Amino acid sequence: GADARGVDVEAAHVDAVKDALAVVGGRVDVGDARDVEVSGVDVVWCAWATWPRELRRAVSEKLRGLRAGAVVVGVVHGVDDADGAFDASFDVVATTRAPFSWGFADVVVSRRR
């Protein structure tokens, strides 16, 4: 029942997963994460393992627009504040290691305060 949305700059990535996500009520669109409207969103997945710090900060700023209780799942990184530390407007509720195509990586789950 969550309102889960995704965005990727690569149309081929979107095409590869959009049907599977639709089955579980998720949506993914082609676009830039800095331009996505997040108000009303319940869950955000950020596969930002390779994103430069400046891009993570810009998206983190956007994520501050999430409503209280919304969840952000981040690969390798949590939601950053301006200093690169965990953003104080989010609580880290879980961390784990998970398998990806390139190997294992940290996954940080945060909830908007």
Residue, then its C-alpha position, 0 to 999 in steps of 0.5 A: g500500500a506504500d506509494a513507492r516511486g523511482v527515477d533513473v536518468e537511463a531509459a533502458h534501466v527504467d524499461a528493464v524494471k517498470d513492469a515488475l514494479a507495476v505488479v507491486g504498485g511501484r512506479v519508475d520514470v525517466g528523470d533526474a532525482r533532483d527534480v522529483e516531487v517527493s511530497g506524499v511519497d512513502v518510500v524512496w530508494c536511492a541507489w546512490a553508491t556512486w553518486p558524487r557528494e554534491l549530487r547526494r547533498a542536492v537530493s538529500e535536500k530534496l528529501r527533507g520535503l518528505r512527510a514525517g514517517a517516510v522511509v529512505v533506503g540508501v545504498v552505501h550512504g544514508v541521507d547526508d546533511a551539508d557536512g556529509a554526516f547523517d541528516a538530523s531530520f532523519d533517524v537511521v532505523a536499520t543498516t545491513r549488508a546486501p548483495f548487488s551485481w557488483g558485490f555486497a554493499d551497505v544499505v542504510v534505512s532512514r525514517r523522516r522525523 
